Amino acid sequence: MKASTRAVLGIALAAVLLVAAALWLGRTTDGGGTVVRLRIWDESFVPAYRASLDAFERADPDVRVRITVVPWANYQQKLRLDVAGGTADDLFWTNLYEDYADAGRLMDIGRALGPEAVRTWDPAAVAQYTRDGTLWAVPQFVDGGTAIYYNRDLLAAAGVAPAELSGLRWGPDDTFRPVLRRLAAAAPWAYNAGNDFQSLELPYLGSAGGRFQDASGAFAFDSPAGVTAFGYLVGLIADRLAPSAADTATTSDFAKNAFLHGKLALFQSGTFNLAQIAKGAHFPWGVAPMPAGPAGRVSTNNSIGVAGNAASRHPEATRRVLAWLGSAEGNAYLAADGATIPAVVADQHLYRDFWTRAGVDVSPFLEVLAGRRTEPGGGPGFPAALEAVTAVLAEMFQGRIPVPEALSRAQAAGRAAAAGS
């Protein structure tokens, strides 16, 4: 075959493949079945969702569900654009839903699934996704509270017994910082203080007696409690007990990776990192309660829900998939391998049982929620507002803006961004 002939055939084959791909992506049926698309931001959940949805498809062979993964770094922005442009998936993960609900972009879950469905889900998750008396997402999993992962080898090298971590306090009667100083002699970093909204900023703010938002949803962290909480975190970085803010700003996984590589003695985080740490930590480790502040231990318990696109071209098929994902049978798959705590209350023992068999005590993540909790954050314009707040706080953590000034500027920036979104 001549080279020119091979080239022509190659171009023709490429054109055929491109057309086929375009037709495939644009199809609304799959082997005679309706295709429903589900968008998530964490690839590690694909196997559990695929197993669940395979079971659904066996019972409902006229519907096929495709999973799309959009990484977290781009998820919120792309979702906003796709919802506005009418190209969003039929179903999508959400934890910041208010703008979509107010704009009429989401399915009313109570109307779609009936009032009985709500009674099976975690009450805190239901409350998080309820606005003006309407539920706007099907809860999928809850994070539990915040706790501390610890490296047993580094604790032993510093002469710190794991039991010492259980009663630590920060604030006026500080017993936490002296332990961190001992750990810093045995590890590059003792602790992961930094610009981490869910695992550090909210718990410290709540434990200082403050709130990120008031009852009306307005930002309220520029307060004496805010100065106490953020000042403590910034002080730990300045004392080199935690990685520099420049390091942690490069990736949200910096602290977790430092812990997995044996360079960080204490890693404060949530259950969403538990499975990865169990798999990736090649040293003995454990879980301890986070330190108590002036107001005690106060954590948040964020949950993730699946919202239904009100503009879906297949509303009935989408409703059926939502019902499955919110059922005890469908939701149970998310507890496989201890990946996360299912939002269906009847399934939550599966998570605890898995980690008990693995020899991991998850009680610090759960017991902290028995007391006062702080809200996970939300409201109209919240994604843009949090982005504006985080940018100012990043400068504060790097020592470029004093804490009181930074909180004032961040709160003003957040309010302006929320109003303009």
N, C-alpha and C positions, 0 to 999 in steps of 0.2 A: 504494500500500500504506500502510495506516495505521501510525502510529508504534508503536502498541501491538502490531500484528501483527509489525512488524520486530523489536521487542524480544523477543517470544516466540520467533520464528524464530532470533534471535541466541543466545538462551539454549539453545535446543534444539541448535543447531549446536555451541556450545561443549561441551555435555554429550557429544555424539557424539564430538567430537575428544578429550575427556578419556578417555572409555571406550576409544577406539581406541588412544590412547597407552598406557594401562594394559595393554591386551591385548598391544600390541607389546613393551613392556618385559618382560612376563612370559612371552613365547613361548620355547619351547625348540627350536623348529624354524624354519627360514627357507626357504620355498620347497621344503619337503620335506627339508631338511637339518638336521642337528643344529647348534645354535649353541653355540660355545665362546667364553667371554669372557676377554680378556687385559687386565690392568690394569697401567699404567705411570705414571710421574710426570713425564715430560718430553715435552711436546707436539711438540718438534722431531723426535722419533723416529717420529712417526706416519707420515710419508710412506714412510720406509724399511721400517717394519713392514708398512704396507699393501701395498707392492709385493711384499714377500716372501710375505705371506699370500694375496695374489691369485694368485701362482704356485702356492701350496699348494692353493688352492681349485680351480684349473683341473685339477690332478692328482687331487684328492679332492673331487669335486663334492657329495658327501653331507655335507660339513662346512662350516660358515660360521664365521668368526672375527670377533668384534666387539672393537674396541679402546676401552678406557675410560681417560681421563686424569684422575688425581687429583693436583693440585699437590703438590710435595714438602713444602710447609709443613704440610699436613694428612695426608700419605700414611700415615705410620707409625701415627698415632693411629687413623685411620679403618680401616686394615687390621686392627689389633688388635681393634677393635670388631666388624668384619664377620666376621672369622674366628671370634671367640667366639660371634657370633650366627648363624652358619651362612649368611651372605649374601655371603661373599667370592666373587670371580670364580674361574673354573676355573683360571686361570693368573695369576700376578702377579709383577712385578719384586720382588726382595728383595736386600738386602745385610746384613740383620740377621735371620737365620732361626732361630737356635738355640732360642728359646722355642717356636716353632711345631713344630720337629722333635721336641723333647722331649715335647710334648703330643700327638704323633701326628697332627698336622694336615697333614703334607706327604706327597707321594708319594715313595717310595723310587726314585730315578732309576736306580740300577743294576738293580733288579728290573724297572722299566718299560721301559728301553731296552737292557739287556744290557751286559755288561762291556766290549765293544769300543768303545762310544761314548766312554767316558772318555778313551781313548788319543788322540782327535783334538783334545782341548781343551787350552788353556793350563794347564800343570801348577800354576801358582800359583793360578789360579782354581779348579781342582779341589780343591786343598788348602783353600782358603777355605770351600768349601761341603761339605766332608767332616767329619762328626762321628761319633765312635765307629765309624769304619770304614764309614759309610754316606754316600753322596752325596745331598744333599737339594735340589739345584737344577741346572738346565742352564745353564752359563756362557754369557753372551751377549756381553759385551764387557769389555775391561780398560782401565783408565785410563792405563796407562803410569806413568812416574814424574813427579816434580815438577821444574819448570824455571822460568825467568824470561822473560816476554815483555818486550821493551823498545821504547821509542819512539825511533827513530833521530834524529828532529828534536830532541827534548829532550836526548838524549845529546850531539849536536853543539853545541847551545847552551851546554851545560855544559863542553864541551871533553873529554868522555869518549868514547874510542874503544870500539866494541863489543867489540874483542878484550880490553880491560881486564876485562870481566865474567867471563871464563873462569877466571881464577885467584884469585878473591876468597875470603877467609876471614873468618869471624867468631869471636870468642872472644879468648883472650889475645893472639894476634898479629893483631889486627883490621885488615884492609884494606878491609872492606866499608863500615863506617861513614864513613870519609873520602870514599869515592866518593859515598855518599848525600848527604853535606853539599854536595858540588859540584853534584849534581843538584838539590838543594833550592833552589839559587839560580836555576834555570831553570824550575822547575815548582812548582805549589802543593804537591805531595807527591812525595817521591822513591820511596816504596816502600809496599807494602800490609801492613805488620805489623798483626796483629789476631787476633781470636778465630775463627780458621779452622782447624778440626780437621784436615782432610786435607792442605791445602796448606801450612800453616805450623806448627801445633803438633806434629804427628807428625814431620815432617822435622827441625825444630829439636831436638826431644827426642832423636830418634835420632842426629842429628849431634853432640849433646853427649855421647853414650854412654849415654843413658837409654832407658827403655821405658815405654810407657803402661800395659801390663799385663805381669805376670810369666808364667812358664810355666803356672801354674795358672789364669790368667785374672783374678787379683786385680789391682786397680789398684796401680801402682807408680811413678807419676810424681812423688810427693812424695819427692824425692831430691835430692842435690847436683846431679846432672845436670839435673833438672827446674828447680831454682832458676836454674842457668846459662842454660838455654834460654829459659824464660819471662821471666827477668829481662832478657835481651837484647831480646826483642820489646817488652816494656813500656817499656824505655828508649828505643827508637826512637820510640815514640808520644810519650813525655814530651819528647823533643827535637824534636818536631814534624817529624820526617822521614817520618811516616806520618799518614794521616787520624786524627782523634780516634776513640776507641772509641765515643763517642756516635753518630758518623756511621755507622760500619761496623755498629753494632748494629741500625740501622733496617732494613737489608735485606742479605741475603747477596751481592747483586749490586752493592753500592756501589762496591767497589774495581774490579770489572770495568768498570762504567760510567764511572768516573773515568778509567780507562785509555783507553777508547774515545773519550772526549771530550777527550783530550789533556791531562789534568790530573795524571796519574800517570805517572812515568817508567818505573818497574819494577813489573811485576805478577807475583808468584809464584803459579803455579797449575798445573793439569794439562792433559792433552790434551782433557778434556771441554769446555774453553772455546775450543779452537783454531778450530773451524769458525765460531763466532760472532765471534771476533776477526778472522779473515780476511775475513769479510763486512762487519763494522761499523767497522773501523779505516780511516779515510780519511787515513792518513799512513804513511810507511815504518816498518816494524817488523821485529823478528827475535826469535829465541829463543836464550837463553844458559843455561849450567848454573847451578843455584842455588849460593849460596855454601857452601863447606865449613866445617864446625864442628870442634871439637876431635877428634872421631872420624871426620872426613871428611864425604863427602856420603852421607847415608842417607835414602832415600825409602821411601814405601809405594806399593803398586800395587793399589789396590782394584779389584774387579771387580763387575759386576752380573750376577745370575742370574735365571732364570725358574723359579719353584717351581710345582709342581702341587698343587692343592688336593685333599687326600685325601678330602674330602667332596663332590667334584664329582659331579653327577648324570649326567655323561657321561664316565666314566673312560677308555674306549677312544678316544673322539674326542680327549680331552685328551692322552692318551699319543701319539697320532699327530701332533698339533700340536707337542708337545714334541720329538718326534723330528725334525720338520722344522726347528724353530728351532735345534736343535743340530747340524744337518747342515752340511756345507761349502756346499751350494747355498743353503740357507735363511739361514744366518748371513752370507753374503757381502753381502747387501743392506745390512747395517749399516755397511759400509765405503763405501757410496755417498757421493759428495761429501765424503769425508774426515771423516765424522761421528764415527767412533770406531774403535777397534782391535778387530776381531772376536776372539772367544774361540777360534774354530777356528783352530788354528795355520796350517793350509794357506791360510787367507784373509788372514792378517796382512800379507802383502806388498802386498795391494790398498791398504791404508792408506798404507804407505810410498810406494808408487808414485804415489798421488794427490798427495801433498804434494810429492814430488820434481818432478812435472810443474808444480805450482803455484809452485815456487821457494822452498819453505819447508823448512828443515833441521830435522827432528824428532828428530835424534839425541840432543840433550840430555835428552829425555823417556825415551829408551830406554837410553842408556849408563849413567845413574845407577843402573839396576837391576842392573847387572853386579856391583856390590859388595854390601855388607851391606844388607839391607832391614829395615824395621820393620813390624810387623803392622798391618793396617788397623783393628783393634779389633773386639771381638765377644764373644759368650758369653751365657749366660742372664741376662735382665734388663738387657742392655746398653742398649737404647733409653732406658729410664727412667733408668738410671744416667748415661748421657752427658748427658741433659737436665739432671740435677742438677749434674753437674760443670760444664757450660757456663755455667749460671747464676752459679755462684760465680766462675768465671774472668772472666765479663763484668765483675763488680765489680772484679776485680784489674786488668783492662786499662784501666778508667776511673780507676785510681789510688786507689780507695777502700779497698783492702785490700793490705797489703804482700805481695810475692810469696811468701815462705816461709809466712806465715799462710794465704794464699789456697790454696796447694797442699795444705796440711794439711786445711783445711776442705773443699776440693773432693773430695779423696780419701775423706774420711769420708762426705761426702754421697753420693758415687757408690756406695760399698760398701753404705750403708744402703738406697739406692734399689734396688740390684740384689737385695739380700736380701728386700726387701718386695714385689718385683714378682711 
